[in-house]
Amino acid sequence: MDRFQEMQVFIAVCEERSFATAARRLNMSAPSVTRAVAALEKRIGTLLLSRTTRSVHLSEAGQRYLTDCRRILSELEEAEESAGGSIAAPVGQLTITASMLFGELFVMPLVVGYLQQYPGVSINALLLDRVTQMVEEGIDVAVRIGHLMDSTQHGVKVGEVRRVLCASPAYLDAHGRPQHPEDLKQHRLVVSHASVLLRRWEFMDAGKPVHVDLQSRLTVSANQAAITAVTMGWGITRVLSYQVASQVASGALELVLEAFEEPALPIHVCYQAERKVSAKVRTFVDYCAERMMQDPAIKAAGRSHR
């Protein structure tokens, strides 16, 4: 097994956190994967992975080596694509990422359509409710909600979403509709910790930011759980507008305090600025951007504020 193959095996074990699962992914035997990593560690002269009977963890040296492996293999793939003329033709594996619910609702339908149009490309889609590191994790394209802070990324703005408060009409009929953020202190609230964009409830009043200290009897780790709770009439929650667009349209949920919303958050399709843009990245970004810009659920909200 050559060094590049060893790197591929090592990356698979790290991503799967399991030798057996990595072996299945690579269509290899588990002993072969174990021997490959052991040979790699012996040649380098340091422990890259710590093993227990149930899990595999990266050592500090292993984390650095993983980052280097991803970079080296990415550069190798780009070199081969360039030499073979595939900078002009989309081929090879594309790794993309998006948040879980947005990815399921908006990105996956585009992935399927793109794969049908470009049979030479395969896609590894990482739907994760955390901020991913594109270079370190070998990600080609990321769909980001929020303002971009990383200067190494190019971002094509495709729309925006609002941070909205919602509840069931039955709950609001029984407990009243809040007219000001301070009124929320008298209501039952559901707080989701699934997104950093939603953990702190802030508002705008006459163009000035307003923060209200709120107490919640129900805290959940997934946005969908919060939506389920308020749909059942428990109280009021804060989510992103696309997450409840269908429920609001059907009347199952009602938006409140719209005049006090913070400015809408942009949605970008991002790719790495410091790398030569391959055909697979360019065509996927263009494919997604063209279609997302036409989706009414994530078009620019254009809402005025008090």
C-alpha positions in Angstrom: 0.0 0.0 0.0 1.5 3.4 -1.0 1.5 6.5 1.1 -1.5 8.1 -0.6 -3.5 5.0 0.0 -2.4 5.0 3.7 -3.6 8.6 4.0 -7.0 7.7 2.5 -7.3 4.8 5.0 -6.3 7.1 7.9 -8.8 9.8 6.9 -11.6 7.2 6.6 -10.8 5.9 10.1 -10.8 9.4 11.5 -14.1 10.4 9.9 -15.9 7.1 10.9 -14.3 6.9 14.3 -14.1 3.2 13.7 -11.8 0.8 12.0 -14.6 -1.6 11.1 -16.8 1.1 9.6 -13.9 2.6 7.7 -13.2 -0.9 6.3 -16.7 -1.2 5.0 -16.6 2.3 3.5 -13.3 1.5 1.7 -14.4 -2.1 0.7 -11.5 -3.5 2.6 -11.1 -6.0 5.4 -10.9 -4.7 9.0 -7.5 -6.3 9.6 -6.1 -4.6 6.4 -7.2 -1.2 7.7 -5.7 -1.9 11.1 -2.4 -2.9 9.5 -2.3 0.1 7.3 -2.7 2.5 10.2 -0.2 0.6 12.3 2.3 0.7 9.4 1.7 4.4 9.0 2.3 5.1 12.7 5.5 2.9 12.7 6.9 4.8 9.7 6.1 8.2 11.2 7.3 7.1 14.6 4.4 8.5 16.7 0.9 7.5 17.8 -1.8 9.0 15.6 -4.9 7.3 17.0 -5.7 6.1 20.5 -7.9 3.0 20.5 -10.3 1.6 23.0 -12.7 -1.3 22.6 -15.5 1.1 21.7 -14.0 4.1 20.1 -11.1 5.7 18.2 -9.7 9.2 19.1 -7.1 11.4 17.4 -3.9 12.3 19.3 -2.6 15.8 18.9 -0.1 14.6 16.3 -2.9 12.7 14.6 -5.1 15.9 14.3 -2.2 17.8 12.7 -1.5 14.9 10.3 -5.2 14.6 9.4 -5.3 18.2 8.3 -2.1 17.7 6.3 -3.5 14.5 4.7 -6.7 16.3 3.6 -4.7 19.2 2.1 -2.2 16.9 0.3 -4.9 14.6 -1.2 -7.0 17.6 -2.3 -4.0 19.2 -4.0 -3.2 15.8 -5.6 -6.8 15.6 -6.9 -6.6 19.1 -8.3 -3.3 18.4 -10.0 -4.7 15.2 -11.7 -7.9 17.0 -12.7 -5.9 19.9 -14.2 -3.6 17.5 -16.1 -6.5 15.5 -17.4 -8.5 18.5 -18.5 -11.2 18.1 -15.9 -10.8 21.7 -14.8 -13.2 22.2 -17.7 -15.3 19.0 -17.1 -16.9 18.2 -13.7 -15.6 14.9 -12.4 -14.5 13.5 -9.0 -15.8 13.6 -5.5 -17.3 16.8 -4.1 -17.7 17.3 -0.3 -20.4 19.8 0.7 -21.9 20.9 4.0 -25.0 22.6 5.3 -27.0 22.8 8.5 -29.2 19.7 9.1 -32.7 21.0 8.5 -31.8 23.5 5.8 -29.8 20.8 4.1 -32.6 18.3 4.2 -35.2 20.8 2.9 -33.2 22.8 0.4 -29.8 21.4 -0.4 -30.6 17.7 -0.9 -33.1 18.2 -3.7 -30.4 20.2 -5.5 -27.8 17.6 -4.8 -30.0 14.9 -6.5 -30.7 17.2 -9.5 -27.0 18.1 -9.8 -26.0 14.4 -9.7 -28.5 13.6 -12.4 -27.1 16.4 -14.6 -23.4 15.6 -14.0 -22.8 11.8 -13.9 -19.0 12.2 -13.5 -19.4 13.7 -10.0 -20.0 12.0 -6.7 -21.1 13.9 -3.6 -20.4 13.5 0.1 -23.0 15.6 1.9 -22.3 16.6 5.6 -25.5 17.9 7.2 -24.3 19.2 10.6 -25.7 21.7 13.1 -22.2 23.1 13.8 -19.8 25.4 12.1 -17.5 23.4 9.9 -13.9 24.3 9.0 -13.7 24.0 5.2 -9.9 23.6 4.8 -9.3 21.4 7.8 -12.3 19.1 7.0 -11.7 18.9 3.3 -15.0 20.7 2.3 -15.4 22.0 -1.2 -18.7 23.9 -0.8 -20.6 25.1 2.2 -24.1 26.6 2.5 -23.9 29.2 5.3 -26.6 31.0 7.1 -25.3 34.2 8.7 -22.6 36.8 8.0 -19.3 35.5 6.7 -16.3 36.0 8.9 -13.7 33.9 7.0 -11.7 35.9 4.4 -10.5 32.6 2.8 -14.0 32.0 1.5 -15.9 33.3 -1.5 -19.6 33.5 -0.9 -22.5 33.9 -3.4 -25.5 35.4 -1.7 -28.6 33.4 -2.6 -31.2 34.7 -0.2 -31.9 35.4 3.4 -33.9 34.1 6.3 -35.5 35.8 9.4 -35.3 34.9 13.0 -39.0 34.6 13.9 -41.2 33.9 16.9 -44.2 31.7 16.5 -46.9 29.9 18.4 -50.1 28.0 17.6 -53.2 30.1 17.2 -54.9 28.1 20.0 -52.1 29.0 22.5 -52.3 32.7 21.5 -56.1 32.8 21.7 -55.8 31.4 25.3 -52.8 33.4 26.5 -52.9 36.5 24.4 -50.6 37.8 21.7 -47.5 39.6 22.9 -47.3 43.2 21.7 -43.8 43.9 22.9 -40.7 41.7 23.7 -41.2 42.4 27.4 -44.6 40.7 27.2 -42.7 37.4 26.6 -42.0 37.2 30.3 -45.6 36.3 30.8 -45.5 33.4 28.3 -44.4 29.9 28.2 -41.2 29.7 26.0 -39.4 26.9 24.2 -35.7 27.6 23.7 -33.6 25.6 21.1 -29.9 25.2 21.5 -29.5 23.6 18.1 -28.2 26.8 16.5 -25.9 29.6 17.8 -28.2 32.0 15.8 -31.1 31.3 18.1 -29.7 30.9 21.6 -30.0 34.5 22.5 -33.3 36.2 21.9 -32.6 39.8 20.8 -34.9 42.3 19.2 -35.0 45.7 17.5 -37.2 48.5 18.8 -37.2 51.9 16.9 -33.9 50.9 15.2 -32.2 50.1 18.5 -31.2 46.6 19.8 -33.3 45.3 22.7 -32.5 42.4 24.9 -35.0 40.8 27.3 -33.9 38.3 30.0 -36.3 35.4 29.5 -36.9 32.2 31.4 -37.9 28.9 29.7 -39.3 25.8 31.3 -38.5 23.8 28.1 -35.1 23.7 26.5 -34.5 21.4 23.5 -31.4 20.4 21.5 -33.2 20.3 18.1 -35.2 23.0 16.3 -37.7 20.5 15.1 -38.5 19.5 18.7 -39.2 23.1 19.5 -41.5 23.4 16.5 -43.3 20.3 17.5 -43.8 21.6 21.0 -45.3 24.9 20.0 -47.4 23.3 17.3 -49.0 21.2 20.1 -49.8 24.4 21.9 -47.1 24.5 24.6 -45.9 28.1 24.0 -43.7 30.4 21.9 -40.4 29.5 20.3 -37.8 31.3 18.1 -36.7 29.6 14.9 -35.5 30.6 11.4 -38.3 31.5 9.0 -37.7 28.7 6.5 -38.1 26.1 9.3 -41.8 27.0 9.8 -42.7 28.4 6.4 -45.1 25.5 5.7 -46.8 25.6 9.1 -47.3 29.3 8.9 -48.7 29.0 5.4 -51.2 26.3 6.5 -52.2 28.2 9.6 -50.8 25.7 12.1 -48.5 28.4 13.5 -48.7 32.1 13.7 -45.8 34.6 13.7 -45.7 37.2 16.6 -43.6 40.3 17.3 -42.7 40.7 13.6 -42.1 44.4 14.0 -39.4 43.7 16.5 -37.4 41.2 14.5 -33.6 41.6 14.0 -32.4 42.2 10.4 -32.6 39.1 8.2 -29.6 36.8 7.9 -28.0 36.2 4.5 -27.6 32.8 3.0 -24.4 32.2 1.0 -23.1 29.3 -1.1 -19.3 29.4 -0.2 -16.2 27.9 -1.6 -12.5 28.3 -0.8 -11.0 31.5 -2.2 -7.4 30.4 -2.1 -7.8 27.3 -4.3 -8.1 26.9 -8.1 -11.8 26.5 -8.7 -12.4 23.1 -10.4 -15.3 22.5 -12.7 -17.2 20.4 -10.1 -17.1 23.2 -7.6 -17.9 25.9 -10.1 -20.9 24.0 -11.6 -22.3 23.0 -8.2 -22.1 26.6 -6.9 -23.8 27.9 -10.0 -26.4 25.2 -10.0 -27.4 25.8 -6.4 -27.2 29.6 -6.6 -29.5 29.8 -9.7 -32.2 27.7 -8.1 -32.0 29.0 -4.5 -32.4 32.6 -5.7 -35.7 31.6 -7.2 -37.0 29.8 -4.0 -39.7 32.0 -2.4 -38.9 30.5 1.1 -35.4 32.0 1.1 -35.7 35.1 -1.1 -34.7 38.4 0.4 -37.2 39.2 3.1 -37.1 42.9 2.6 -39.0 43.5 5.9 -38.9 47.0 7.4 -38.3 47.4 11.1 -39.7 49.9 13.6 
